[in-house]
């Protein structure tokens, strides 16, 4: 599980885009307080066209 800022560094995608994916439940994530934690492996699957798993 990685924060949005960590995902930005790994993928090169913007903070706004990653946050929007979380808010629309497009990717596997959990919310802890104000932070979104994204499942990196599932996100890679999402980018490969496998959709939300």
Protein Blocks (a to p, Z undefined) as FASTA:
>chain_A
ZZfklmmmmnopafklmmmmmmnomagcddehjbccddfklmmmmmnonapZZ
